[in-house]
Structure formats: structure tokens, C-alpha cells
Amino acid sequence: MQFRGHNIADFWKTADFEDTTHLLIWGSWPTAAEKEALRKKLIRAALDIPDSVVKVVQAFPRTAPPMQMVIAGLAAYLGEDPGSIPANACRNLYNANMPAVDKSIIKTLGAFQVCVGLAACRRAGIPSRPVDADGSFLYNMFLVTGNVERDTGKPNPTSVYHLQRLWALGADLGHTNSTAAFLLGASTLADPLSCLISALSSGYGIMHFGAAEASLKSLVAIGGKENVPNLIAKVKQREAKLFGYGHRVFKTIDPRILFAAQIMNELGSDHPLLQVAMEIDRIASEDEYFVSRKLQANSDLYIGVVYTALHFEPSIVPVMIMLMRSGGLMAHWREAMGQPANIWRPQQFYTGEVSGSPADSYDAVASEWKTARAVGNLNNLRAPSAFDNGGEVLSADIAAGPATPREDARTSKRNANDTELEPRGVAASVANPNPEEGEPSIWHSTLSEIKDLTRLMSLL
């Protein structure tokens, strides 16, 4: 595994978060001055916490998953700065604008760290703490999550070192599912916080970062390593799922495990959860069921054990993994913003049945629209129902759907003297599910010219 041509075996023991982040995002190993400048920028970003972000996270019950707290906190950050949202600003803000991109990268990393800290403190029921102006990103990660020693109130230096090496191993892994989700949003030229929210939502599935939490909880549920054979038997019978085993990319031993094993050894091989994980790996690696399918343990099997040994609760693990990858995510985003905008649209193949619809019905609609456009008058333009032409496909596209109660009230007021409104096509009227609320018993839809135009444009 390499980052920008640098083999992780050469730097994983010494690289701080600031080092790998600078390498991934800006393409070079930082000088001492560049590293310090980045550290200070991240500190300033993490100290700029809107009150609404704190209130949003604290509004969650303590039992809520940290992932949802973080997502809500990031959305609150975004709400405090609507000018950073391209759609709200009505213009492109980031594509080919690298100064704005670099500024937003720092803001996003700082906001992410703060929200993770707030979520961890909310779960633990302890007051949140600000970052230390003299601390590194990882030192402050322990600090803001409340993971400190009781006697000093400061993070344990050894624990920080363990996490520093673990994060160096997983700073990026290419186009993972969550990275692709991030870039999918980025392809629309959305802001990076919105893209990060998409990545977090995707990453929390049990086939992605959520597997680390699920794996850790399943290790706890197993109890002892003497129960592992029974679990393996259930997995082979498809009666249970083995989290942390198998990988879409690594069909042999996950290279990250080879390095992480050193960390686990230093943490203590007698850790009960580590013994269970290693027993799972030992039995599965010798079982033909797994061997024939080229299934090997991935880092999710062990990473939760490391976090547990470092006194992080299981539910915070997926969030911490995403934060570990945040430098890589920003690197992918920066590269995307430096390229011509090109929205991602997966190709879709329709596999259902196609009902018949006269081709001339489309021609009639197109002809009517062209005539209306030529004279610049849409008053007489109405989208006909396809049922009038014997087709069914058009009815879903241009026949009026159920009006909202607000639209219906306006319609009712405009037609107070009318005894009945004529619906356009079968899809234009539906029974009102709440007639007792004073709404008409039948909803009628009279489309405005702009709605007619929109529907017709979708056809053309």
C-alpha cells in the first residue's frame, strides 16, 4: 500500500495525521513549517463552533448512535453558513477555484472533529471540551472525546501513539463505497460538508464501516474463544453472519493487519476480545469453506478491538474510521474540483414490461408545445391525458396527480360557484383520505401553465 508513491511501511510508525493529510491532499510530504501551519489552521477551525451545532447534538438522547449525532451536527454547521452552499449562492463555488477548495477542506476537517467530540461526550454524559491550541489533531481527538486520564485530565501519550499509527495505515483506501458516495455528491458541485454527510450515511452500513461496530459487538456476544467453533458452524449454515471477514479488494491477507498486529501485540495479546478475534481468524483460515472462497480477515475484525483497548466505545468506532479517512476524502474531493465538472450518472437498464402507447400522442404533445412556444402564449396549452389516446405510459408522466391540500384549498376558492371540477384523466382525481378535516371529498388538480410546461419539457 502506498500513498502518493510513499510506502506505508516507511512512515506508518512516525507519521502524524497532519503529515498524511498534507501528503494526500497537497501531494507532498510537509516540511516542519508546513506541518505546523496545517496544525494551526485545523486548531482555528475546531475552535470556531456555532452554538447551534452544540445544541443540535445535545438534543439527541444519549442512547442515539454517534453517527446520527455527527451527521446532524455537520448539517447544523452548514446551516450556519448558507453562503457556502452553491445552490443557495446560485453559482459554482468550488470547481476550478482551488483557494476556496483549500479553505473549505480545513473547515470541513475541523467541523468533523468537533462533531465527533460532541457526539462522544453526549454519549458519555460528560461536558464537551475544546481543542488544545498546542495539541496535534490526534491529541485533541482524545481530548474532545473525553478520553483522558483521570489524574491529569490529559490524553495518554501511549494511546495517542497507538492511534496515530493505526490512522496512518488507514488514511485512504481509494474509491471505497463511502468515498464514491462522497464523490457522487461532489460531481453535482455540492459543498464538501454535504458530500461528507452522504459518505457518512453510506459508510454506516454493516457491509462498510458499520461492520467494525457490528464485528466488535459480535465478538462481545460470542463470550469466549471456546464458542468460536459454534459460530463458524452457524456461518457456514448461513444462520449467522461473520463480520470482519472477506474484502472486495483484498483477496489475500489484508496488508493493514500485518502492521496492526504490532499495535495489538503492544496493547496485550491477553485481551479477551483479541483472543476471540484471533481464534475466528485461525479457524476460518484453515476451513475449506472460507479458503475456497478466498475469504480472509479484514481490518474490521481487529480494528474494533484496538479501539476498545484504547477505551473507545463500540458505537463510536465507525465515526472514528471515517474521521481517520477524512484526509483521503478531502484529497479525492480536491482532485475532483480541479477537473472539469462531470456529473456522475450510473447507467440504468429497464427490465420491466413496456405497455403500448401510440407514437402519435407524443407527436401531438410536441406539436402543441412548439406552436405555443412560437406564439409565446401558454394560456391554451394543457397536458392531455394519455388515456384519451389509448395509452398508459403517458398517464404517469403528464396526467395530473393528487393536489396537495393547500393547492386544493386555492382551487376550491377559485371555483366556489362551480358544482364540479373536471379532472384530467384517471390519475387526476383520488379520494380524500381525510374528508372530516373540511377538505373536498375529491381532490381535483388544475395544473398551472408552468406545471404544464415542466411536464411537457420532461417529455421532450
N, C-alpha and C positions, 0 to 999 in steps of 0.2 A: 504494500500500500504506500502510495506517495501523494503528497500534496505539493502541487506546483513543481514537481521534479525533485522534491525533498523526501527521502525515505523516512517513514515514521520511526524506524529503528534507530535512526541517527539523532532524533531530537525529542522523543516522547518522554524521556526522563527529565528534561531540563526546560522544555517549552512551557511558558505561561499562556493563559488564554489570550493575552494581548499579542503574544508572538504569533500563534497560529492564526488568530483573527486577521492580523495585518498581512500575513503571508497569503492567506486565502483570498482576502478581499482586494488587496492592492498589489498582490503578485510578487512581493519580495520580503525577505527576512528583515525585520525592522532593526534599525540602529538603536542604540540606547536612547538617543534623543527622540526618535520616532515612537518608540515604545512608551516612553514617559508621556509624550504628548497625547497618545491614544488613551492611556490610562486616565489622564486628567479630563479628557473630553467625556469619557464614559462616566466619570465621577460626577461631573456637572450635569450630565443628562439624568443620572439617577437621583440627583438632589432636587430636580425640578418635577415635583409630584403634585398634580392638581388635586384639590380636596375631593372632588367628585370621584376620582379613582379610588381613594381610600374608602369613601362612603359606599361605593358600589360593592367592593369586595367584602366589607364588613356587614353588608346587608344579607349576605348568604348565611345559611345555617352552618354551624361548624362541621356538620357531617357531610356537607356538599363536597364533591370531588374538586381538588385544586385546579384541575384543567378548566372546569367551567368558570371558576373564580378568575383565573388568569385571562380567559377569553373575554369575560365581561369587563375586566379592568382595562384591557387593551382597547376595547370599544369605547370605554369612558375617556381614555386618553385621546382617542380620535375625535370624540365629540367635543372636547375642549379646544380642538384646533381644526375646525372645519375647512379652513383655508388650505390645509394640506391634502384635501381630498380633491382629485382632479375633476370629478363630476360636479362637485359643489362649486369649484372655482371656474367651471366651464372652459377648461383648457388643459392641455398637456402640461404637467409639471415636472416630470422626471425623465422621460425618454430623450436621450441626447443632451441632457442637462446634468452633467456629472457633478458640478458643485452642489446642486440641490440633492442629488442622489447620495453623495457622501455625508451631507448634513443629516439626511433622513436616516441613514444607516446608524449613526451614533444615537439619534433619538430613539430609534426602534430597539436597539440593544439595551439602552438604559431603561426604557419603559418595560421591556420584557423582564429584566432583572428585578425591577421594583415590584411588578405584579406577582412574580413567583414568591418574593419575600412576603408580600402582604397575604397571599394565599396560605403560605406555610404558617404564618403567625395566627391567622384566623382559625386554621385547623387546630393549632395547639392551644388556642385561647390565651395568647400572650400578646402584649403590646408590640406593635411594629417598631422597627428601628431603622434609622437612616444609615446610609453607607458611611464608611470612614474615609475621609478625604485623603488619608495617607495609605490606604489599603489597595491591594490589587483587586481585580474583578472577582476572582475566586475567594479571596479572603472576605470580601464584602458579601459574597454569596452565602457563606456560612453565617455571617453577621446578621444580614437582613432576614434570614430564615429562622433566627433564634437558636441556631446550632452552635452554642458556645459552651465553654467550660464554666461550671458554677462558681469556682473560686476566683477566676479572673474576669469573667464576663466577655472573654475574647475567644475566637476560634482556636482550636487545637492545631498548631503548626503541622503536625504529622498528618492529621486528617486532611488539611488543605493540600499537602503534597500528594497524598494518595489520589485525591480528586483531580488534582492538576494533571497527573499522568493519565488517569482514565479519560479525561476530556481531550487530551492531546491525541489519544487513539481514535476518538470518535468525532472529531471536529467536522468531518464531512464524509459522505459516502455516495457522492454522485446523485443521480436522479432517482432518489427513493420515492415512494408514493407521496409522502408529505412534501418533499421538495418539488415534485411535479405539480402538486396541488398549489403550492406557493407560486410556481411559475405560470400555472394556468391562469391564476388571478392577475399576475404581472403582465401577461400577454394582452390584457384589456387596458393596460396602463393605469391600473389601480394603485393606490398608495401602498407602501410596504407593510403598514400595520394591518390593513385589511387582508393583504396576502398572507401575513403571518397567522391571522385568525383562521384562514382557510387551511393552512398547513397544520395547525394545532388540532382542528376538528378532524382532519383526515388521520393524523398521527395517533389519535387516541383509540383507534380501532384495535381489537385484540389480535389482528394479524400484522400490526405495525408496532409502534411504541407502547401501545396498551398491553402488548404481550409481556413486557417486562414486569408490569404490575401484576398481571394475571399469573405469570410464572412464579413470582415471589409469593403470592398468596397461595398458590397451589403447593409450593414447597412447604409452607407452613401447615397446610391441611394434611399433607402426607404424614407428618409427625416425625418418623424416624426412617433411617435408610433401610431398615428391615421391611418396611412396607413398600419399597420401590418395585420389587418384582410383581406385586399385585397390580400396581399402577400400569406397568408396562404391558401386562396381560390385557388389561382393560383397553388400553390404547390400541393394541393390535386387533381387538374385537370391535373397535370403533364405539366403545362405551365411554371413553374418556378422551380428552384432548391433551396432548403433551406440548405445553408452551415452551418456547425457547429451543425448539428443535427444528432443523430444516431452515434453508435460506434460499431466496430467489437467485442470489448471485454466487454465494459460496457453496460449491458442491463438494468441497473437501473441508478440512478443519478451518474454521473461521480464524483468520490470521490475528484478529484482535484478541482472541482468547489466549494465544501464546504469550502475549505481553501482559494481559490482565492477570494471568496465573501468578506472576510475580507479586502483584499487588495483593492478591488473595492469600498468598503464602505469608506475606508480611502481616496481614490482618489476623492470621491464625488459622491453620488448617483444621483446628478442632471446633470451628464454628458449626453448630448443628445444621444450619441451612446449607452451608457449603458442603458438608458431608452428604446430605441428601442429593444435592445437585450433582456432585461428582459420582455418586452411585448410579444416578439416572444415566449420566454420560457413559459410565463404564459398561453397564448392562446393554444399553441401546447400541453402543458402538460394536458390540460383539454379536448382536442379534441380526439374523438374516433379513428379518422384516425391514429393518432400518438400513442395513448395509446395501441390500439390493435396490433400494430406492435412493441411495446416495444421500441419506439424511444424516446430518452431523449437528452437533450442538452449535448454536449461535450465541452471541454475546448476551442475549436476553436471558439465557439460562443462569448466567452468573452475575450479570450486572446488578440485579436487584439485591443479591447477597452483599455485594460491595457497598451499596448504598445503605443497607440495613446495618452493616458493621460500622458505617460512618454516622449512624444514628439519624438517618432519614426514614420517614415512614413510607410504606409501600405506595400509597396513593400519590406521593409527590414525585415518584421515580419517572413516569412518562414526561412530566413537565421538565424535570431536570435534564432528561435526554434531549428534549427539543432545545433547551437553552444551551446545552453542550454543542448542538448543531447550528446554533444561531449565526455564528461566523460564516459557516459554509452556506447557509441560506442567503445571507447578505451578499456573499461573493457571487452566487448564481444570479441574484437579482441585479447586481451591478453590471454583470456581463450582459444580461438581457436588456437593460436600459441603454447600453452602449451600442445596441444593434437596431436596425430598422424595425419599427413596430410591426408585428405579425401575430394576430390573434390566433390562439390555439382552438381548433375546432375538430374534434375527433370525427372520422368518417363513420357514418351510420348506414347500416343496411336494413331496410324494412323487410321483415319476413312474414308479415300477415297477409291476409287476403285483401284484394282490391276490388271494390264493388264498382259497377259500371256507372259512368256519368257522361252524358252527351258532350262531345267536344265543343259543339256549337254554343253551349251555355257559357263556357269560358270566353269564347269569341264575342258573345253578346255583351258580357260584362266589360271586356276590354274595349269594345267599340263604344259603349255608352260612356265609359270613363274618358276615352280620347276626345269624344265630342264635347263633354262637359269641360274638359281641360282647355280645349281650343277656344271656347267662348268665354271661359273664365267664370262660369256660373255653375254652382253645385246645388242650387235650390231644388232642381228636379231629379237630382241623382239619388237613387235609392238602391240598396243592395237587394236583389231579388232572392227569393228562396229557391234553392236547387230542387226542392220538391216539386216546384211548378214545372220543372223541365224533366222530371222523372229520375233525377239523380239523387244520390245520398251523400256523396263526398262533399259537395259544396255546402250542404246544410251546416256542417260543423265549422266551416270557415267564414261564411258570410251571413248566415241566419242569426238573428238577434238572440242572445242568451238572456237568462234571467236578469232583470234590472235589480239594482240594489234598492233597499227601502228608501234611501234619500232620493234616488232618481225617480222612484215610483211616486213619491210624495209630490215632487215637482210636476210629474206627468199628470197626476190626479188633479192638481190645482189648475193646470193649464186647460184641462178638459173637464172642468167641473160641470159644464152643461151637456156634455156628451153622455149618452146612455151606455155606450160600449166603445172600446178601442179595438181596432182591428189588428191582431198580431200578424207579423210577417213570418209565415212558416210555422211548422210544428214546434221548432225549438224556441220560438219567440215567447211562449207562454208556459208557465208552470204554476202549479198550485202553491199558494202562500202557506208555508208551514205554521205561521202564527197569525191567523185571522183575528184572534181575540185582541191583538195589540192595535187594532184600528186600521191596519193596512188593508188594501183591497184584497179580495179573495183570489184574484188572478193578477199576476204581475204581467204587465204589458211593456214592451220595450219599443220606444220610438227613437231610433238612432239619430244623432245629430249628424250634420254634414261631415264633421271631422272624423267621426267614427266610421261613417261610410267610406270616407277616403282612406282611412287606415286599413280597413279590411280589404278594400279593393287593391291597395298597393301591395298588401301581402300576397294577393293572388298574382299580380303582375310581376 
